[in-house]
Amino acid sequence: MASPDELLALARDVAREAADLVTERRRHGVEVADTKSSPTDVVTEVDHAAEELIRKRLLEARPGDGFVGEEGAADTSASGITWVVDPIDGTVNFVYGIPQYAVSIAARRGDEVVAGVVVDVVKGECFTATRGGGAHLDGRPVQVRGVVPLAQRLVFTGFSYERDTRVAQAAAVRELLGRVRDVRRLGSAALDLCYLACGRADAYVEEGLHDWDLAAGGLILEEAGGRVGEATGAGGKRCIVAAPAGGFDEFMTAVEDCGFLAS
């Protein structure tokens, strides 16, 4: 049975190769290939090419493993390991040339994520973690920021591609703005979670995440001393709430009070 460190080493090599592919393809221009949940939820041919590369590399190295990718690739696991992959987290940023998008790969044993890597395609930063092994940025250990009063917390968030959910989220953010230092929307959930893990923010809340958005970044955050929780959001979808463990409960209360969650 492969160890988490062995799974991470494979994931890291494949994520970097996929990031190189995304970078090279971006130089030649980008066109939207299709839409998914709404007209604003786009996918490009580069998303498909990166996912195909990742799936091929992982299953060549470990042919009995399962695979779940954002762009639809799926294989059932015979080994107990399933790879959960977002080939480009932040596709809209990628389309517009906004330098905030990442490759995210996680290894899940049963229901537990045991290794994860998020590579910032533009900056080249590589965030990694194994279950029980801590979180790292380019090989250096990272930790969440110390807990500060709610009014001094910088919060990351994101918005759904579906109009009704987005409107509900906007109303909740309006309420939250009066209680915290400020709110940022950067456009990549995986990087938001990693930035929180290394102290670049104090909290995170977003409705509508899928497993591939959360798997690697969530593990990295937990291993850096963060806590990740979920509930049903105001729009009826899965809402992820995250913060340093010591400040999680206070932030969750604020999230509830501001209307992020279903009543």
Secondary structure, DSSP 8 states (H G I E B T S, - for coil): ---HHHHHHHHHHHHHHHHHHHHHHHHT---EEEESSSTTSEEEHHHHHHHHHHHHHHHHH-TT-EEEETTS-EE--SSSEEEEEEEEETHHHHHHT-S--EEEEEEEETTEEEEEEEEETTT--EEEEETTTEEEETTEE--------GGG-EEEE---SSHHHHHHHHHHHHHHHTTSSEEE--S-HHHHHHHHHTTS-SEEEEES--HHHHHHHHHHHHHTTEEEEEEEBTTSSEEEEEEEGGGHHHHHHHHHHHT-B--
